[in-house]
Amino acid sequence: MRASVQEIVFDCADPAALVRFWAELLGGAPVDRSGDWSYVDPPGFVRLAFQRVPEGKAVKNRVHLDLEVPDPGQAADETLPLGASRVGDLVKDEQGAFQVMRDPEGNEFCFVTG
C-alpha cells in the first residue's frame, strides 16, 4: 500500500493565531474551520493544519520543516516581526546555510539554502 500526505498537523494552543503566522510566511489564505481547527493551503505545498490541544509544548520537535530561501539570515530578520524567534546562530558550510527558528508557539523550523 502507498499513501500520500494529505496535510501536516501542528498541535497548538491558538490555531487561529498560528495559522495566520504560517499563511503570512508561506502564502495562502488562513481558514478557521472551528475554534479548535484552522488550516492553510500554501501554494505548491501540502496543507498545514493547526489543532488546539490542552497541553503546552515541552520539548524539541521530532519533525520540522526546512524552508528554502535565498538568504536565511534575511528571512529570519523578516520573520521576527511576525512572532518568530531565532534558535542559535546562522550556520554556514560548503553545502549552504541554515538558521533554526521557532514559530510563535515554539515549533522549530529552518530557513535553508543549498
N, C-alpha and C positions, 0 to 999 in steps of 0.2 A: 504494500500500500504506500502511496505517496500522498503527502499532504501539502497544502500551500498555506502561507501565512496570511491570515485574514486581517489581523491587527496586532499591535503591541500594546499591552495594557500596563499602565502605571498605577499602583496603589498610592493614594494621596489623601490629604485632609480636605482640600478645597479644589474639586475638579474644575469648577468654572474659572477659577483664577489660573490654575496650572495650564489648562487648555489654551488660554489666551497667550501665555508666555510662549508655548511651543508653536502656536499659529503665527505669532509675530516672528519667531525665529526661522521657521521652515516654510511659511506661506500656508494658504488655505483659510477657510472660514471656520471659526470655532462653533461647535454645536453643543448646546446643553440639552441632552435628552431627558434628564431629570436632575434633581438636586444632588443626586449621587453618581451621575454618569455624564461625562462630556467626551467629545471626540473632535478630531480634526483630520481631514484628508489632505496632507501636504502634496503638492504637485510632484509626480514622479516617485512617490514613496507610499508605503503601506500606511493605513490608518493608524493613528495614535489615539488610544482611548485612556481615560482617567476615571478611576472608580474610587469613591470615598470608602475608607476603611477607618476603624476606630483607633488602631494603634499607630504610633508615630514611627518614623524611620529610625532605626537604631544602629545599623551597620552599613558598611560599604556595599554598593550594588554588586551582585554577581554577574550581571549583564549590563552593558551600557552601549550607547550609540556613539559611533565615530562619525563626525560630520566634516566632510571635505570642504575646505575653504582655501582661498589663495594665500591668506596671511592669518595664521592662528592668533597671533598677538592682537592684531587689529580686530578680528572677530570677537575676541574676548572683551576688548575695550568697548565695542559697540553693544555687547550683550549685558554688560554690567548695569546700565540704567534700566533694563527690563527686569532686574531682580536676580540675575545670575551672580555667581561668585567664582573666583579662581581657586584652584587647589594646587598649590606649589607654583613653580616657575615654568616658563616656556622651555620645552626640551627640544634641542636641535641635534641632529646627527646626519650622517651621509645619506640616510634614507628619506629625510624630510624633517618635519617638526610637528609637535603636538602640544596642546595646552589642555590640561584636565580642568573641567568646570563642574559646577553644581547648579541645578535649576533652583527656583525659589523654595522648593521643598526638600532640597538636599540630594536629589537624584543626580548621580555623576553622568557626564558625557564628555566627549573630547572634540575639540577642533583639531583637524589634522591636515597635513599636506603630504605629498609623496606616495 
